[in-house]
């Protein structure tokens, strides 16, 4: 009997059910990974003695899994602040003071 559109007798695999071979593979990988992680301090000590640069490279790669990478954030802000500038001119013993007040926001942009 060929498949007919709208046929609902066969239910197939239930939603969310895991394929047994995939489940076994995931379990095998998890066991192997745990074994390596248990031995990691000794492995790193041996590697530091034999190849310090390689040990640092591995440590940096492992660090990415421990600390997430930070994304760049662009910040833009306007500063409303007055800058006060004082200039003093000394001519023949005579002191002239000038004060200037400028609005910073005019120069930011």
Secondary structure by P-SEA (a helix, b strand, c coil): cccccccccccccccccccaaaaaaaaaaaaaaaaaaaaaaaaaaaaaaccaaaaaaaaaaaaaaacccccbbbbbbbbbbbbbbbbbbbcccbbbbbbbbbccccccc
